[in-house]
């Protein structure tokens, strides 16, 4: 790591990439010049739009080191992320931050999160709020989740209390719970964060840490159904008979029954309505 920015607890920003070089360049350009992190891009066997290392390096604005790990064949996001975690473990990183192609950091996002976990040494996972923008970059709504550990655990019975590209988590804690699981496709983040919240202290910051690009055509109906089925599997796995758990299962079943286009419009409308921050839903 660059000694000029090396923090007391080394941070690696992990970005999976698959056939989206334009989105990757946008994400790399959003990393602030003083952010205390290195960056690893895991190319998940891209073929249609392969990653150009020179273009990626030119887009990268951070002071840390940019590395690219190219997988010989597509493993899916769970496999790509786990490959990145194994790479990070072998090189002594302590914290993993996440970002997805097309999404953008606020300029000091990593520094804010690292400062928080250094002041709260029991916390192994911290996320933050996101500004959801359309493809023209216009903000549509801000999504916030509960910040306190107990509220996060309660919320997890309904859905993930984290926006995946906004999180920072402790690598050793992720290893202790088994990395990203492979048995809940499209809900690997929900599974990992729930496992961490059940065993460790977790938190969210109320600050907007990322700009998340909305693409109504970006999630196929098939993938949406797989995600909901995986969510239901997790909700049943951790079912404790509480009203929150019952509500979570009922909500997921209702979303499975609704046509995707209708569910998308209803959720977008609800998110735009004024409400207390802790009641925003994902």
N, C-alpha and C positions, 0 to 999 in steps of 0.2 A: 504493500500500500504506500501511497505518497505520504512521506513523513510530515509534509506541510499540513495535511488535513486529518491525519490519523487520530481518531478519537480514542478514549481510554478503553472503550469496548467496540471493536471493529464492526462496522455495519456494511452489509452488502445489499444493494437494491437489485432485486431479481425480477427480470422481465421475460416472460415466455413469448416467443414469436412464431407465427405460422402464416406464411403467405400474406404478410401485411407490412411491407417495408415503409410505406408512407406513414402508417400509424406509428411504427417504431420510431421513425425520424422525429415525429411530432412529440412523442414521449421523451426521447433523449434530449431534445432541445429545451424541455421544461425543467430539467434538473438544474437547480441554482448553482452558480459558480463557487459558492462557499459551502455547499452541502457536505457533511462529514461522512461520505460513503464512496465505496467503489460500486461498479455496476456490472452485472452479469446478464447477458442476453442468451437465453437458451433457444436456439433455432430448432424447432420440432420437425425436422425433416421436410422443410419447405421445398416445393417443386415448382408450382405455378408461378410463384413470385419469390424466388430465393433471396436471401439476405445478402446485401452487398456490404462487405466489411468497411470499405473506404467511405461509402455513403453514410453508414452508421457512425463512424468515427468523426466525420465532418459535422454531423448533426449534434454530437455530444458536446455539451457546454460545461460539464462539471470539471472539477479539479482532480477528482479521483481517477482510478484506472478503469477503462472499459474493456471487458473481456467478452468473448463470444464462444459459447459452447455449442457445437453443431452435432445434432443427433443423426445417426445414419438413416433412421427411419422414423416415421411419425409414431409417437407413443401416446398422444393425447395430452391434455394439459396436466393431468395428475402425474403422469410419467415424466413429463418435461420438468415440472416443478420439483419433483423428488430428485431428478438428476441434478438440478441446480443446488438443492440442499446438500446432497452428498458432496458435490464439488466444493461448496462453501465450508463444510465440516472439515474436509481434508486440508483446508488452508487457514483454519483457525478463526473464522468469523464467529462472532458472538450473537449478533442481531441480523435478522433478515427483514428488509422492507420489501413491499410488493408494489408493482405498477403493471398495468396492462397496456398493450399497444393501442394508441389512440387517446388514452387518458393522460392528463397532465398534472404534475405536481404544482402546488404553490411554491414559491421560490425557496422557503425555508422549512418545508414540511418535515424533512428528516431531522433537522436540528431541533425542532420543537418536540418531536416524539422522543428523540434520544434524551433530551433534557428531562422530559417527564419520567422516563423509566429510571434515569439515574437518581431522581429525587424520590422515586417510589420503588425501591429495590425488590419488593415482592411481586411486582407486576411483570408478567411475561408476555402480555399481548396488549397492544394499544392501537386503536383505530381512530377515525375522525369523521367529520362530516364531509359531504361532497356536494359540489355545485353541478347539477345535471344540466348539460347544455345541448342544444340541437346541433345539427351538422354545420350550421352557420356560426356556431360559437355563442349563440344567444342563450342566456340562462333561462331554464324553464321552471326549476324549483331547486330548493336545497333540502337534502335528506340528512337528518340527524337521528342518532340512536341513543339509548340510555348510556350514561357515562359511568355509573357506579356498578360495582361487581354484582350485588344482589339483584339489581334491576336488569342487568344484562342476562343473568341466568334465567330469570323469569321470562324475559323476552325471547330467549333462544327456543323456548317451547313452541313459539309461534313461527319463528323464522330466524334467519341469521341476524344477529345484532351488529354485524360488521359489513362494511363495504370492502370487498376483498382487495382492490388495488390501493386502499388507504392504510393497510395495516403495517405494523412493525411487531415482530415477535422474536422471542428468544429461541435460537436454534436448538439448544440442548433440550428445552421443554418440548419442542416439536418432535425431536427424536424420541423422547421418553414416551410420547403417546402414539408413536408409530408413523410419523410423517403424514403426508396426505394419503388418505385411504383410497384404494382402487375399487372398492365395492359399491360406491355411491356416485356414479358418473354424473357430472354437471353440478354436484353438490359437495365436492371435495373440500371446499373452503368452510362450508357450514359444519361439516363433520369435524374438521381439524379444530375449528374455533370452539365448538361445543366441548370437545374432549379437553382442550386447554382450560376452558372455564370451569369444568367440573373438578379439575385437579389443582389449579393455581389461581392466583389473583389476576384479574383482567380489568381493562378499563377502556373508555373512549374519551377523546377530547371533543369539546363542542365546536372547535375551530374547523372551518372548511380547509381541508388539506389537499384535495384534488379536484380537478374538473373532469367530470365523467361524461363522455360523449354518448348521447342517446341515438340509437339507430333502430327504429321500429322494424326494419327489415333484416336486422342482424341476427335475430334468434329464430330459428326455424320452429315450426309447430312441433316437430318430432323431438327436437332438443328440449323444448320447453316441457313437454310431457315427461321426458326422461328426468329432468331436473325435479319436477314436482313428485314423481314417483320415488326418487332418491330422498327427497325431503321427508316424504311420508314414512319411508323406511327408517330414517333416523328418529322421527318423532315417535314411532312405535317402539324403537329400540330403547329410548330413554323415557318412555311413558311412566308417569308416577301417579296417575289418577287425579291430579290437581285440575281445577277449572281451566288454568292456563294451558295445560297439556291437552285437555279435551277441545278447547277452542282452537288450538293450533292444528290438530288433526282435522277438525271440521272445516277449517278455512282451506287447508290444502285439498281436501276432497272437493270442496266447492270450486276451487280454481281448476281442478282437473275436469270438472263437468262443464265449465264455461268455455265457449269458443275463445281462442287466444286473442283475436282482434278485440273482442268485447272486454275481456279482462284487462288488456293493455290500456284501452281508453278509460275504463273505470278507475284504474289505479292512477293513471296520469291526472285525471280530474281531481281525485281525492288528494293527491300530493300537492296540487296547486292551491288547495283550500287552506286558509290560515288555521294554524293549530299549534298547541304547545310543542316545543322541540321534542320532548320525550315521547310524544304520541305519533310522530312520523313513522310511516310503515314502509317496508321494502317489498 
